[in-house]
C-alpha cells in the first residue's frame, strides 16, 4: 500500500491551559503552547479540525517595504 505525503499543517491551540501535549494515533507526540502556531502532519491536523480549542494558524503577513526612488 502506497503512502501519500502531504505538507505539514500549522495549527494554534487557544484553550484554557498554558500548553497541552497530545499523543496522536499516528504515533506523534506534540506539545502545543497556547497561542503559538505548531506544525503537524496532515493526518494529525484532521484529528484536530473538529476540536474547538484548535484552529488553523493565521498566515504570516509581510509588510511591503517602500521603494526607494
N, C-alpha and C positions, 0 to 999 in steps of 0.2 A: 504494500500500500504506500503510495507516494504521499509525502507530507507537503503541505503548502506553506510557504513562508510569506509573511506579511510584515509590513513596517510596524514598529512599536507604536503604541498609542500613549499619549500623555494625559493623565487624569489627576484631579485635585481632590483631596479629602477636605470636607468642610463640616465635619461633625463636632460633637461637644468635647472631645478629648484633644490633648496636645498632639498625639500621634496614635496610630494604630498599626499593628503588624498582622498581616493576613497570610495564611498558608493556603495556597490555591491547589486545586486538584491537578494542575499541570506540574506540581512539584516545586513551584517557585514560592519563595518566602519574601514578601515585600513589606517594607515599613513606609507608611505614608505620614509625613509630618503635616500638621494642619495648615492648609493654605499653600502648600508647596507642590508644584507640578512634579509628578513622578512618571517615568516611562515604564509601561508594562507591555507584555506581548498582547497581540490581538485577542488571543483566547482568554486571557485574564481580564481584558477590557470588557469583553462581552459579559462576563460574570458580574462585573461592577455596574454595567449600564443601567440596570433597573433599581439600583440602590440609591436612596435619596441623599446619602452623605457623600457620594462620589459623582463628579461631573467632568466632562472633557475639559482639559486645561485650556485657558484662553490662549489664542495665538499671540505670539510675541509681535509687538508692533515696533516699527522703526520710525524714528523722526527724520524726515528728509533734511539733508544738510543744504544750507543756502549756497547757491552757485556764486563763485567769485567772478567778477567781471566788470 
